[in-house]
Amino acid sequence: ICWSKVFCMADHSKYHEFSQAGDFLIGGLFEVHDMTEVTPEVFSEDVFLTCRQPFIVANYRRLQLMRFAVEQINNSTQLLPGVTLGYEIFDLCSDTRSFPGILDFISVNESVRPWHQLQPLPGNMTSKVISVIGTYSSTKTRTLAPILTMDFIPLVNYGSSSSAFSEKVKYPSIMRTVLPNQQMIEAMVTILLHFRWHWVAFLFDNGEYSTDGADLFLKKIKDTEICLAYSDEVNANTNFSEMFQKIDTQKINVVIIFAPGRTASMVIQAAINLKISKKVWMATDAWAFNRKLLEMSKIDSIGTVIGIIQPESEIPGFHDFLYSLQNISGQGEERVCSQMCNCRQLTTEEIVAADPAYSFPVYSAVYVVAHALHNLLQCESGQCNTSTTVYPYMVLAELKTSNFTLLNKTIKFDENGDPEFGFYSIVFWNNEEAEEVGFFKMYPFVDYYINSTKIQWYTNGKVSVPTSLCSQDCPVGSAKLQNGIHTCCFDCIVCLNGTYINTTADPYTCVNCFATEWSTTASTSCRPRSVEFISFEDTAAMVTLFGTVVVRSAGGPMCFLILGCLCLCSVSVFFYFGKPQEAFCILRLLPFVLFYTVCLACFVVRSFQIVSIFKIGAKYPSVQRWWMKYHGQWLVIAVAFILQVLLMLISYTSVPPKLYNETVLYPEQIVLACDINRAAVIGSLILCATLCLLCFVFSYMGKELPKNYNEAKAITFCLLLLALTWVIFATIFILYRGKHLQTLNALAVLSSLYSFLLWYFLPKCCIILFQPEKNTPQYFQGLIQSYTKTISQ
């Protein structure tokens, strides 16, 4: 493919600013003019069409910075001694009109050979340049990169920050000295979280830089508290009035403009015209240093502007170099601004004052190529080996291993060709100046700092940071209930007793406490329940146990059986104290029910015997004889005992008592208790109740017997005390389930025992001790004879 002069190319002998001879050529791509909005034929030679397009002073400044870096390297005796760098620079005016310049880079003698014919040409070169510096736009880089990749010509990029260029499979020859969008988004999200701005708008254009930033932002905030309340693509046809109305309707107070300076200028100018105020605007490095915007009239009225930029680096000698250009122009040579256009009346002061963003990326890009050549030409000894053949792919390999110091910064790249140097400054627009208020660093580890006191918020100078939230934070101890599609919009639900909220783990769910824990309403954690039971050292336990001293009394053999059983019943009291165990739960009921049944059977028999002697024996002597012959009293007692043993065995086998933790009635405590199935022991209780009823019937039948034989009143009173005791306990059991219930149960057992000891045996003991004359056989025989005479009359 051969051609002569085409668009964006000319006789470079005249345009010394865009071409300089050297041993090795570096290509340069700078967007001095912007032809984005025009679409003439690709190779039209309408020079005036190009010259009429907007002139970008900041990019022209960057072009001069590349020239300065080349001149500085050529004047150095250390980096490339005896070797000079040259350059070919093109005005990258549009995507479609830039191909001639790129083809010129990969050509030799104005010829580009097909891929399958590529062999080393005369002069040991396969392309005119060994590397290219550029471009500023991600969209243009994506368009041009494949052409350079064919020959593995390294493209050292100073401004294209799209994350796509980190994919080495697609873009193996791209290296860059500008921080990628991933890190810009990381810094942006960090600032949003720092100030708790969770409800934001994101504005972008259709360029590669903006759309990539929008995609990265959505991915980054996915698992954060930030919600994208509004996003829109901005262009010249955007209805800004409608856009800002939507933003205000949703009460969005933070607006991110992730777009080049041209788009950002349209948005900011529209905000001023529409009198939009009380917003926080977040600026990327594409426009955070834009002097035109900083100095725009009424810029302070829109709110507060926070920018994230790579800090401006002072390049020693660069200003002197710019002023030297003015001296050359003053000697009668007219300055040109592209291959075809002369500059408008542009002064050096204007170039110096232009947006300084990306200065160090441009400067370091040239030095990266120079250091790669330094290594390839083996210049460490103070003299370069000029006989070495250098191909672009060799330069690319050396670029990947770069590791040198430039202006106190260590220049090196990661495996994706992205820089492992540089950081962001966080700036605040203050009276036409971008004042630094913090930083965000990625290397060697992530770190950031923001001095909020230096920021003058739009809230009338108040220190308080503006808010941007869909819903205000929930009170402590409340869970969020999402309202709508955004997680930032929610209602607040107070967590109830027995639940808590852990906002770090899950702010949307009230979590139930464990069975061993408790909580009050609106709790953020659970507290352990106190374990409650009556220990043996407890005062109530000691008083209760002290009352179980064995009471000895006189009487017949059955009295000893009754007393013995009452003593055995009292053993169950000991198992109501101490930490409950399954054995304790069994022994609380078993001894009492079993031996109390024997006691009740004894009283039934005793009552029946007295009635039998005085009433049944006279009318039914055969019954009396049978009873005496077969020891009916012991037979009844044995049957009652065996029946109760069977009932207890059945109940304990089917549903045995088990440990039970009471956690419902007392949320702050765990009351250790025993769970006894009432249905399982109903048979035993019916048996005891039947014995009590028989005892009461026989006692009532003997109410007219001699006084010393008449036990109706005593037994009846004992039975009434027994019934009253358990009615009272049953009532308390229904109303109260605390740890002292065990003590009350033990007292009910003791009351059942003492009802007979005190009201049945104590009177007999008094007769034995204090009325011995009534404790003789003659006395009782006299009572029987008197009663017999009375009933015979």
Helices and strands as residue ranges (DSSP letters): G 16-18, E 19-20, E 24-30, H 47-51, H 57-74, E 85-91, G 96-98, H 99-105, G 115-117, E 131-133, H 138-149, E 155-157, G 163-166, E 174-176, H 181-194, E 199-204, H 208-220, E 227-233, H 240-249, E 254-258, H 261-273, E 279-283, H 291-294, G 299-302, E 303-309, H 318-329, H 348-353, H 359-376, G 379-381, H 392-400, E 404-406, E 409-411, E 423-430, E 433-441, E 447-450, G 452-454, E 478-482, E 490-494, E 499-502, E 506-512, E 517-518, E 527-528, E 530-532, H 539-546, H 557-571, G 572-576, H 582-611, I 612-616, H 617-619, H 621-629, H 632-654, E 658-662, E 669-675, H 682-701, H 712-735, H 741-756, I 757-761, H 762-770, G 772-774, H 777-792
